[in-house]
Amino acid sequence: MEQGKEITAESMLKEVNNAIFNVLVGGQSYKIGSRQLTRADLSMLREMKKELEAQINAESESCLLDDTYVAFFDGR
């Protein structure tokens, strides 16, 4: 993340998505020479993603019931 930039839920979500991508593509851990490195836990990243998406949805000017659909069935 760039220094001097405000940390927002949107920017955090972007970083979390990047981290998830890196785990999925590159694996949970990897080795460089004799050093073993482990990336963030995938389940933790997915939970963070859900929380950030919920926060972004709560902050946006949206309807009370997001992701809700209404169907009308006329002519019984």
N, CA, C and O atoms as CSV, one atom per row, in Angstrom:
chain,resi,resn,atom,element,x,y,z
A,1,MET,N,N,0.842,-1.177,0.000
A,1,MET,CA,C,0.000,0.000,0.000
A,1,MET,C,C,0.888,1.242,0.000
A,1,MET,O,O,1.927,1.268,0.659
A,2,GLU,N,N,0.482,2.247,-0.726
A,2,GLU,CA,C,1.281,3.459,-0.825
A,2,GLU,C,C,1.204,4.266,0.467
A,2,GLU,O,O,0.156,4.348,1.108
A,3,GLN,N,N,2.351,4.864,0.837
A,3,GLN,CA,C,2.365,5.704,2.027
A,3,GLN,C,C,1.691,7.026,1.727
A,3,GLN,O,O,1.709,7.500,0.591
A,4,GLY,N,N,1.091,7.628,2.758
A,4,GLY,CA,C,0.450,8.919,2.607
A,4,GLY,C,C,-0.979,8.828,2.094
A,4,GLY,O,O,-1.686,9.834,2.043
A,5,LYS,N,N,-1.402,7.642,1.719
A,5,LYS,CA,C,-2.759,7.439,1.235
A,5,LYS,C,C,-3.668,7.088,2.396
A,5,LYS,O,O,-3.272,6.362,3.307
A,6,GLU,N,N,-4.882,7.602,2.362
A,6,GLU,CA,C,-5.845,7.293,3.410
A,6,GLU,C,C,-6.276,5.831,3.294
A,6,GLU,O,O,-6.552,5.336,2.201
A,7,ILE,N,N,-6.329,5.160,4.422
A,7,ILE,CA,C,-6.754,3.768,4.423
A,7,ILE,C,C,-8.274,3.743,4.543
A,7,ILE,O,O,-8.845,4.180,5.541
A,8,THR,N,N,-8.905,3.225,3.507
A,8,THR,CA,C,-10.366,3.127,3.479
A,8,THR,C,C,-10.758,1.657,3.394
A,8,THR,O,O,-9.923,0.794,3.125
A,9,ALA,N,N,-12.023,1.390,3.623
A,9,ALA,CA,C,-12.507,0.020,3.488
A,9,ALA,C,C,-12.306,-0.478,2.060
A,9,ALA,O,O,-11.991,-1.648,1.846
A,10,GLU,N,N,-12.488,0.411,1.086
A,10,GLU,CA,C,-12.296,0.021,-0.313
A,10,GLU,C,C,-10.846,-0.347,-0.599
A,10,GLU,O,O,-10.578,-1.337,-1.279
A,11,SER,N,N,-9.903,0.452,-0.079
A,11,SER,CA,C,-8.495,0.145,-0.316
A,11,SER,C,C,-8.080,-1.123,0.429
A,11,SER,O,O,-7.276,-1.906,-0.077
A,12,MET,N,N,-8.621,-1.325,1.613
A,12,MET,CA,C,-8.328,-2.554,2.353
A,12,MET,C,C,-8.888,-3.772,1.622
A,12,MET,O,O,-8.234,-4.812,1.552
A,13,LEU,N,N,-10.104,-3.641,1.078
A,13,LEU,CA,C,-10.714,-4.738,0.331
A,13,LEU,C,C,-9.849,-5.102,-0.878
A,13,LEU,O,O,-9.683,-6.281,-1.193
A,14,LYS,N,N,-9.306,-4.102,-1.545
A,14,LYS,CA,C,-8.429,-4.354,-2.687
A,14,LYS,C,C,-7.197,-5.145,-2.254
A,14,LYS,O,O,-6.794,-6.090,-2.933
A,15,GLU,N,N,-6.602,-4.765,-1.129
A,15,GLU,CA,C,-5.423,-5.465,-0.622
A,15,GLU,C,C,-5.757,-6.892,-0.193
A,15,GLU,O,O,-4.982,-7.817,-0.434
A,16,VAL,N,N,-6.907,-7.062,0.440
A,16,VAL,CA,C,-7.336,-8.404,0.861
A,16,VAL,C,C,-7.564,-9.280,-0.368
A,16,VAL,O,O,-7.170,-10.446,-0.379
A,17,ASN,N,N,-8.195,-8.726,-1.402
A,17,ASN,CA,C,-8.401,-9.489,-2.638
A,17,ASN,C,C,-7.070,-9.868,-3.270
A,17,ASN,O,O,-6.926,-10.978,-3.781
A,18,ASN,N,N,-6.094,-8.962,-3.244
A,18,ASN,CA,C,-4.760,-9.277,-3.753
A,18,ASN,C,C,-4.113,-10.399,-2.949
A,18,ASN,O,O,-3.489,-11.296,-3.517
A,19,ALA,N,N,-4.263,-10.348,-1.631
A,19,ALA,CA,C,-3.685,-11.379,-0.765
A,19,ALA,C,C,-4.349,-12.732,-1.032
A,19,ALA,O,O,-3.663,-13.753,-1.087
A,20,ILE,N,N,-5.667,-12.752,-1.197
A,20,ILE,CA,C,-6.374,-13.993,-1.515
A,20,ILE,C,C,-5.867,-14.557,-2.842
A,20,ILE,O,O,-5.607,-15.755,-2.961
A,21,PHE,N,N,-5.730,-13.682,-3.831
A,21,PHE,CA,C,-5.218,-14.110,-5.139
A,21,PHE,C,C,-3.826,-14.725,-4.997
A,21,PHE,O,O,-3.547,-15.773,-5.580
A,22,ASN,N,N,-2.962,-14.082,-4.231
A,22,ASN,CA,C,-1.592,-14.580,-4.052
A,22,ASN,C,C,-1.566,-15.949,-3.384
A,22,ASN,O,O,-0.755,-16.802,-3.747
A,23,VAL,N,N,-2.445,-16.165,-2.413
A,23,VAL,CA,C,-2.510,-17.466,-1.750
A,23,VAL,C,C,-3.019,-18.520,-2.729
A,23,VAL,O,O,-2.480,-19.625,-2.794
A,24,LEU,N,N,-4.063,-18.176,-3.491
A,24,LEU,CA,C,-4.641,-19.148,-4.419
A,24,LEU,C,C,-3.681,-19.506,-5.556
A,24,LEU,O,O,-3.613,-20.662,-5.975
A,25,VAL,N,N,-2.942,-18.514,-6.050
A,25,VAL,CA,C,-2.036,-18.749,-7.182
A,25,VAL,C,C,-0.691,-19.301,-6.717
A,25,VAL,O,O,-0.154,-20.233,-7.316
A,26,GLY,N,N,-0.152,-18.719,-5.644
A,26,GLY,CA,C,1.201,-19.074,-5.230
A,26,GLY,C,C,1.290,-20.062,-4.092
A,26,GLY,O,O,2.387,-20.492,-3.738
A,27,GLY,N,N,0.178,-20.431,-3.515
A,27,GLY,CA,C,0.192,-21.371,-2.405
A,27,GLY,C,C,0.268,-20.670,-1.057
A,27,GLY,O,O,0.571,-19.480,-0.970
A,28,GLN,N,N,-0.014,-21.431,-0.014
A,28,GLN,CA,C,-0.049,-20.891,1.342
A,28,GLN,C,C,1.348,-20.555,1.847
A,28,GLN,O,O,1.528,-19.578,2.573
A,29,SER,N,N,2.331,-21.357,1.468
A,29,SER,CA,C,3.704,-21.084,1.912
A,29,SER,C,C,4.658,-21.377,0.755
A,29,SER,O,O,4.319,-22.087,-0.192
A,30,TYR,N,N,5.847,-20.815,0.859
A,30,TYR,CA,C,6.850,-21.009,-0.170
A,30,TYR,C,C,8.231,-20.882,0.446
A,30,TYR,O,O,8.380,-20.415,1.575
A,31,LYS,N,N,9.234,-21.303,-0.304
A,31,LYS,CA,C,10.595,-21.326,0.203
A,31,LYS,C,C,11.487,-20.500,-0.697
A,31,LYS,O,O,11.417,-20.602,-1.922
A,32,ILE,N,N,12.326,-19.681,-0.086
A,32,ILE,CA,C,13.359,-18.934,-0.801
A,32,ILE,C,C,14.678,-19.319,-0.144
A,32,ILE,O,O,14.971,-18.916,0.982
A,33,GLY,N,N,15.457,-20.097,-0.860
A,33,GLY,CA,C,16.697,-20.600,-0.271
A,33,GLY,C,C,16.386,-21.496,0.913
A,33,GLY,O,O,15.684,-22.498,0.781
A,34,SER,N,N,16.910,-21.131,2.057
A,34,SER,CA,C,16.655,-21.920,3.257
A,34,SER,C,C,15.521,-21.338,4.103
A,34,SER,O,O,15.192,-21.874,5.161
A,35,ARG,N,N,14.929,-20.244,3.633
A,35,ARG,CA,C,13.855,-19.592,4.410
A,35,ARG,C,C,12.484,-20.070,3.945
A,35,ARG,O,O,12.210,-20.127,2.747
A,36,GLN,N,N,11.635,-20.408,4.895
A,36,GLN,CA,C,10.253,-20.810,4.622
A,36,GLN,C,C,9.353,-19.635,4.993
A,36,GLN,O,O,9.401,-19.153,6.125
A,37,LEU,N,N,8.536,-19.170,4.053
A,37,LEU,CA,C,7.628,-18.054,4.283
A,37,LEU,C,C,6.183,-18.530,4.145
A,37,LEU,O,O,5.867,-19.343,3.277
A,38,THR,N,N,5.312,-18.011,5.012
A,38,THR,CA,C,3.908,-18.390,4.993
A,38,THR,C,C,3.062,-17.142,4.802
A,38,THR,O,O,3.252,-16.135,5.484
A,39,ARG,N,N,2.127,-17.223,3.866
A,39,ARG,CA,C,1.216,-16.113,3.625
A,39,ARG,C,C,0.096,-16.148,4.653
A,39,ARG,O,O,-0.019,-17.088,5.439
A,40,ALA,N,N,-0.725,-15.108,4.634
A,40,ALA,CA,C,-1.859,-15.022,5.560
A,40,ALA,C,C,-2.794,-16.205,5.359
A,40,ALA,O,O,-2.874,-16.768,4.268
A,41,ASP,N,N,-3.494,-16.571,6.412
A,41,ASP,CA,C,-4.433,-17.680,6.394
A,41,ASP,C,C,-5.609,-17.349,5.473
A,41,ASP,O,O,-6.226,-16.293,5.612
A,42,LEU,N,N,-5.922,-18.246,4.536
A,42,LEU,CA,C,-6.963,-18.006,3.548
A,42,LEU,C,C,-8.334,-17.814,4.194
A,42,LEU,O,O,-9.095,-16.948,3.762
A,43,SER,N,N,-8.662,-18.595,5.208
A,43,SER,CA,C,-9.968,-18.443,5.859
A,43,SER,C,C,-10.076,-17.091,6.567
A,43,SER,O,O,-11.149,-16.487,6.589
A,44,MET,N,N,-8.974,-16.616,7.145
A,44,MET,CA,C,-8.969,-15.299,7.782
A,44,MET,C,C,-9.169,-14.198,6.736
A,44,MET,O,O,-9.904,-13.238,6.968
A,45,LEU,N,N,-8.513,-14.345,5.590
A,45,LEU,CA,C,-8.656,-13.358,4.515
A,45,LEU,C,C,-10.087,-13.323,3.992
A,45,LEU,O,O,-10.631,-12.250,3.730
A,46,ARG,N,N,-10.692,-14.493,3.842
A,46,ARG,CA,C,-12.080,-14.542,3.363
A,46,ARG,C,C,-13.031,-13.896,4.361
A,46,ARG,O,O,-13.982,-13.225,3.962
A,47,GLU,N,N,-12.790,-14.087,5.634
A,47,GLU,CA,C,-13.623,-13.462,6.664
A,47,GLU,C,C,-13.452,-11.942,6.639
A,47,GLU,O,O,-14.427,-11.199,6.748
A,48,MET,N,N,-12.203,-11.488,6.495
A,48,MET,CA,C,-11.947,-10.050,6.390
A,48,MET,C,C,-12.661,-9.464,5.180
A,48,MET,O,O,-13.211,-8.366,5.250
A,49,LYS,N,N,-12.652,-10.203,4.063
A,49,LYS,CA,C,-13.307,-9.746,2.844
A,49,LYS,C,C,-14.799,-9.555,3.082
A,49,LYS,O,O,-15.367,-8.537,2.687
A,50,LYS,N,N,-15.440,-10.536,3.732
A,50,LYS,CA,C,-16.872,-10.430,4.025
A,50,LYS,C,C,-17.164,-9.225,4.915
A,50,LYS,O,O,-18.131,-8.500,4.680
A,51,GLU,N,N,-16.336,-9.008,5.932
A,51,GLU,CA,C,-16.540,-7.883,6.844
A,51,GLU,C,C,-16.361,-6.547,6.134
A,51,GLU,O,O,-17.135,-5.616,6.354
A,52,LEU,N,N,-15.340,-6.450,5.280
A,52,LEU,CA,C,-15.107,-5.200,4.545
A,52,LEU,C,C,-16.229,-4.927,3.551
A,52,LEU,O,O,-16.666,-3.785,3.406
A,53,GLU,N,N,-16.700,-5.975,2.862
A,53,GLU,CA,C,-17.817,-5.798,1.926
A,53,GLU,C,C,-19.073,-5.335,2.672
A,53,GLU,O,O,-19.807,-4.476,2.182
A,54,ALA,N,N,-19.317,-5.899,3.847
A,54,ALA,CA,C,-20.467,-5.488,4.649
A,54,ALA,C,C,-20.315,-4.034,5.091
A,54,ALA,O,O,-21.284,-3.275,5.082
A,55,GLN,N,N,-19.104,-3.650,5.476
A,55,GLN,CA,C,-18.853,-2.262,5.889
A,55,GLN,C,C,-19.070,-1.302,4.727
A,55,GLN,O,O,-19.672,-0.242,4.900
A,56,ILE,N,N,-18.584,-1.667,3.550
A,56,ILE,CA,C,-18.758,-0.819,2.369
A,56,ILE,C,C,-20.235,-0.691,2.019
A,56,ILE,O,O,-20.710,0.400,1.703
A,57,ASN,N,N,-20.959,-1.804,2.074
A,57,ASN,CA,C,-22.393,-1.764,1.788
A,57,ASN,C,C,-23.149,-0.925,2.804
A,57,ASN,O,O,-24.101,-0.230,2.448
A,58,ALA,N,N,-22.738,-0.982,4.064
A,58,ALA,CA,C,-23.401,-0.206,5.113
A,58,ALA,C,C,-23.148,1.289,4.944
A,58,ALA,O,O,-24.007,2.106,5.279
A,59,GLU,N,N,-21.975,1.651,4.427
A,59,GLU,CA,C,-21.624,3.055,4.256
A,59,GLU,C,C,-22.248,3.670,3.005
A,59,GLU,O,O,-22.408,4.887,2.918
A,60,SER,N,N,-22.595,2.824,2.044
A,60,SER,CA,C,-23.136,3.351,0.791
A,60,SER,C,C,-24.604,3.732,0.977
A,60,SER,O,O,-25.288,3.249,1.879
A,61,GLU,N,N,-25.054,4.604,0.102
A,61,GLU,CA,C,-26.455,5.009,0.137
A,61,GLU,C,C,-27.265,3.952,-0.589
A,61,GLU,O,O,-27.484,4.037,-1.798
A,62,SER,N,N,-27.695,2.978,0.147
A,62,SER,CA,C,-28.433,1.886,-0.469
A,62,SER,C,C,-29.734,1.657,0.284
A,62,SER,O,O,-29.997,2.283,1.311
A,63,CYS,N,N,-30.519,0.771,-0.232
A,63,CYS,CA,C,-31.791,0.433,0.386
A,63,CYS,C,C,-31.562,-0.304,1.698
A,63,CYS,O,O,-30.463,-0.781,1.978
A,64,LEU,N,N,-32.601,-0.384,2.477
A,64,LEU,CA,C,-32.538,-1.063,3.762
A,64,LEU,C,C,-32.181,-2.538,3.594
A,64,LEU,O,O,-31.397,-3.084,4.370
A,65,LEU,N,N,-32.752,-3.170,2.592
A,65,LEU,CA,C,-32.527,-4.599,2.399
A,65,LEU,C,C,-31.712,-4.828,1.131
A,65,LEU,O,O,-32.267,-5.075,0.061
A,66,ASP,N,N,-30.392,-4.745,1.263
A,66,ASP,CA,C,-29.518,-4.988,0.119
A,66,ASP,C,C,-29.632,-6.436,-0.321
A,66,ASP,O,O,-29.968,-7.311,0.477
A,67,ASP,N,N,-29.354,-6.684,-1.573
A,67,ASP,CA,C,-29.389,-8.034,-2.145
A,67,ASP,C,C,-30.737,-8.712,-1.955
A,67,ASP,O,O,-30.806,-9.929,-1.781
A,68,THR,N,N,-31.805,-7.931,-1.988
A,68,THR,CA,C,-33.148,-8.464,-1.846
A,68,THR,C,C,-33.910,-8.210,-3.135
A,68,THR,O,O,-33.819,-7.130,-3.718
A,69,TYR,N,N,-34.658,-9.205,-3.574
A,69,TYR,CA,C,-35.416,-9.077,-4.808
A,69,TYR,C,C,-36.899,-9.225,-4.495
A,69,TYR,O,O,-37.283,-9.957,-3.583
A,70,VAL,N,N,-37.714,-8.534,-5.250
A,70,VAL,CA,C,-39.160,-8.606,-5.077
A,70,VAL,C,C,-39.755,-9.112,-6.375
A,70,VAL,O,O,-39.389,-8.655,-7.458
A,71,ALA,N,N,-40.662,-10.047,-6.262
A,71,ALA,CA,C,-41.337,-10.602,-7.445
A,71,ALA,C,C,-42.839,-10.389,-7.280
A,71,ALA,O,O,-43.390,-10.577,-6.195
A,72,PHE,N,N,-43.485,-9.998,-8.360
A,72,PHE,CA,C,-44.941,-9.840,-8.370
A,72,PHE,C,C,-45.530,-10.879,-9.308
A,72,PHE,O,O,-45.138,-10.976,-10.471
A,73,PHE,N,N,-46.465,-11.644,-8.798
A,73,PHE,CA,C,-47.129,-12.667,-9.600
A,73,PHE,C,C,-48.578,-12.262,-9.762
A,73,PHE,O,O,-49.376,-12.383,-8.832
A,74,ASP,N,N,-48.914,-11.777,-10.952
A,74,ASP,CA,C,-50.279,-11.347,-11.248
A,74,ASP,C,C,-51.001,-12.428,-12.057
A,74,ASP,O,O,-50.382,-13.301,-12.666
A,75,GLY,N,N,-52.329,-12.335,-12.038
A,75,GLY,CA,C,-53.148,-13.198,-12.872
A,75,GLY,C,C,-53.224,-14.634,-12.390
A,75,GLY,O,O,-52.888,-15.569,-13.117
A,76,ARG,N,N,-53.660,-14.789,-11.184
A,76,ARG,CA,C,-53.796,-16.154,-10.659
A,76,ARG,C,C,-54.791,-16.954,-11.415
A,76,ARG,O,O,-55.019,-18.120,-11.094
